[in-house]
């Protein structure tokens, strides 16, 4: 029984500290000026998203060429295969190294 008193006091102190610390941290976290800064995306994430969106557009364009070739009436022609490879490669290269306008 004597051993339980220090443990109960320690438990009470730990719980009290935990609750107060959590409350203070949440108050600091949800301040409007801090919240805006925490939700802001890094410059790397913004630039990476633009790169990925551009690559998706290039791949969608390449997919259009593939579907055109697949559904064309002369799908077995080598000239269509060369045309398809040419168009798809330029669609992807245009994404990687845009041509000057």
RAMO-V541956 format. One record per backbone hydrogen bond with DSSP energy under -1.0 kcal/mol. NH is the residue of the N-H (numbers start at 1). CO is the residue of the C=O. E is the energy in kcal/mol with one decimal. If there is no record, write none. Layout:
# RAMO-V541956
nh=NH co=CO e=E
nh=NH co=CO e=E
This chain:
# RAMO-V541956
nh=8 co=4 e=-2.5
nh=9 co=5 e=-2.5
nh=10 co=6 e=-2.5
nh=11 co=7 e=-2.5
nh=12 co=8 e=-2.3
nh=13 co=9 e=-2.4
nh=14 co=10 e=-2.7
nh=15 co=11 e=-2.5
nh=16 co=12 e=-2.3
nh=17 co=13 e=-2.5
nh=18 co=14 e=-2.5
nh=19 co=15 e=-2.4
nh=20 co=16 e=-2.3
nh=21 co=17 e=-2.7
nh=22 co=18 e=-2.4
nh=23 co=19 e=-2.2
nh=24 co=20 e=-2.5
nh=25 co=21 e=-2.5
nh=26 co=22 e=-2.4
nh=27 co=23 e=-2.1
nh=28 co=24 e=-2.0
nh=29 co=25 e=-2.4
nh=30 co=26 e=-2.1
nh=35 co=31 e=-3.0
nh=36 co=32 e=-2.0
nh=38 co=34 e=-2.3
nh=39 co=35 e=-2.0
nh=46 co=42 e=-1.9
nh=47 co=43 e=-2.5
nh=48 co=44 e=-2.7
nh=49 co=45 e=-2.2
nh=50 co=46 e=-1.8
nh=51 co=47 e=-2.1
nh=52 co=48 e=-2.5
nh=53 co=49 e=-2.6
nh=54 co=50 e=-2.2
nh=55 co=51 e=-2.3
nh=56 co=52 e=-2.5
nh=57 co=53 e=-2.0
nh=58 co=54 e=-2.1
nh=59 co=55 e=-2.6
nh=60 co=56 e=-2.4
nh=61 co=57 e=-2.1
nh=62 co=58 e=-2.2
nh=63 co=59 e=-2.3
nh=64 co=60 e=-1.9
nh=65 co=61 e=-1.7
nh=66 co=62 e=-2.2
nh=67 co=63 e=-2.8
nh=68 co=64 e=-2.5
nh=69 co=65 e=-2.6
nh=70 co=66 e=-2.7
nh=71 co=67 e=-2.4
nh=77 co=74 e=-1.5
nh=81 co=77 e=-1.5
nh=82 co=78 e=-2.7
nh=83 co=79 e=-2.5
nh=84 co=80 e=-2.9
nh=85 co=81 e=-2.5
nh=86 co=82 e=-2.6
nh=87 co=83 e=-2.8
nh=88 co=84 e=-2.7
nh=89 co=85 e=-2.3
nh=90 co=86 e=-1.9
nh=91 co=87 e=-2.1
nh=92 co=88 e=-2.0
nh=93 co=89 e=-2.9
nh=94 co=90 e=-2.5
nh=96 co=92 e=-2.0
nh=97 co=93 e=-3.5
